[in-house]
């Protein structure tokens, strides 16, 4: 008998400790420790004080490089185009197809300015316009993510952002051509081969070479996440991303091999990733666990999957699919797959999820690369109050207020009463000056 290496937690909806057990499983510490925070603050201070020199010094130290200036850490337009031409044809075609689909989807998110006119001639409205400059952080090192370049840069480009600045660390000087090719396709304007907290600080405050941006998007390690939290307010940020998550709801009629691999698709990201299967068919849960233990042996990242599944994975038995939806809403997962006969029937009951994948053929992996919607999604339960990255994240809104003389007189009386009720006399008199006698 083969020893099972994957042992996800087994939970039962009817267990009186179910909610406690589930919350224990979901708990994840996102706060960096004092040592990380101290290091990040020192790096940010140095970059603000010394600019390019600090960025170059930290980059050489952390990425094991020998650069002496930012010029050596700058990727030119020609290098981006060269990378696009250098990658194999199948990779270029896949990137182009994904880029086209992402662009087509996000064009539908563009918000337009609007206004209306009241009977007294007063005009009210909202002016929508793109940010001037945004920064995109792309992880480097062992894993490279050209898909993240497309998902972060294309919405900014569609929004009309004038300048998109990308930073990507290149440990030991290794540059991934697919990442640069994706940058070329997505309309990135400047690329610097820097990473870590020094890159976030440079984007937030600017240096002699790196322009200060208005918003920073993109995932990174704990130093990047801590730095983003530290500079928030100086610049906007997209979110503090937690580990990847997938929750699959299945009625027990999907091929268990499919479900096992769907769970692995997120578990292979890192040891803290979370993969959960919820089903009203107890025998099916047993089948999927057997498939997981068989299929994991075929995967290159089986050690990461093992750590993820055994530490944070779960198979949950529920009495019916309505109870499964309750579990979904409690977790508010990044990704939820509705692998059931009639996903449309469940959809009204799903209130909290970053992305909802409908039906047995809609693998979450398609959403990671080429479905079209963004794969930058709220994690760690934040889908209760936040949404996927989109064009709207790169647009800002200004209120438009244009009173007619008659309107100013009418509303001046209202403002005067309210201002005097707040003891703000200057406010009141400013409004009263415009009241017709």
Steps between C-alpha positions, in 0.01 A plus 500: 500500500644837395547755778304816440719808500208742477276521803266797470286580802159333500217716629128432537243778477291336773786479751425735789856633476487541122519884494784500754693235306445688174613833643811334640574365154447840336720691744803645333740752646554777246682738728874505459716472810692783665824405326346524153332830580823647637691392189236641267491834679879526479491428126224755436688766697820431309326520161333828593834645612741356244277427198660297221809416708295322767294315237814379322675401825204301636437335164862388471490370856169311483509384137874426489575747218799726428324803349649841567217719373128495419591501132605138540165421662290659228341302216456697179217483247718312252574229760127454558437463128799267466355279774167488319673380186730260685240284673369189320202551269261300719584715803456822302169383357375399846599836647334687213179297533487555875577871461223543242244330724604694811486829307158419351355417842643803677385747234149429630602635841582853384306756700390818325447852634139609550296803603144622528327838518246610757197719418668815639798455268738339750724230352625203701711210383810289524821524297677167449862502392800265507788524742814662360753231589480158667758247615477128437691257724572164336648222716828346389730232630397134485160571350427740216155620411452652155127452556520745791656759268200472267243500780643809672618709207219456249222645723725802565564538129128468420423764765730741313783527753770708334799315643525145634823425685591136566752366750612138503787352703757295310697296756847412366419708193260246349232674291192309386424581136130412535463765771663762276295385201181532704606853597543586133152367415330664799624851426747541787707817451799453732658191656755486781658174618463569869283342768430478870425787735749725319293475181179588684669795669641623170156486335336673796746785545690512171875516444724674245414222250177339616194723475263530795169328426145557620415137571688171541345167401625143490588223746829433677662334798462605863750786456311634201164467679638674810649779289168549317321528833765749618475735198121488475374855526804633318372298204197283441539121505282222361492272803713298742474161332483183708565141390309360200169330575259272318172359624323242285134420549415168334187288484709185471445452127818662364801280417690485834830531313384840368412618848828375648702688239288815541586496871868453416491793258499738796675279755812497281543877536652484849488317832243742642256467209161358590299241303158392630241263353139512620254227398175341612633162384720341768616216276610755239720674757673164563547452123653845455742445788615174336545680166697777668742251651547328164532810282726703727786259433501615135554868580828693521377711791370208708691607809334842497161337436556258786579781741202705383243218505614348829527835674200693365300272267161351587224273373167611643182291505177699493137377508407680175621761254320780682722427800799502261411857405494594869854368529604701193357822641666443836841449338462766225767325290717645226374238252191281520417230248134391475561155352136398501227415249325838531741772613251772405270371776774548761621837375237712684614342827870589454556841658872511575765379251774665296419301185229242436570221252181348365459135400712189477705615199604835646831427667633782716829475310329651194426807709863525603612544141260567221128508588511879495396612851782606730684242709598759763229424755420568864634233738473404868129577523530852359258411220239605757587862424735519202504404132733374226757740357348688209506810284313685777807458723696723261231764460413771749190709536455870566164650593374783274291776660386808301227702671288751314430830679150380585627163619769661717238721660268208576767265634679788675211514746531128573878517537473802731273316742721191506824699531371708790382178664863387486627840621691554178423865444727553199330214323162656574595849387666370184170339404289796619690747278344320202141508625287741301331759723 
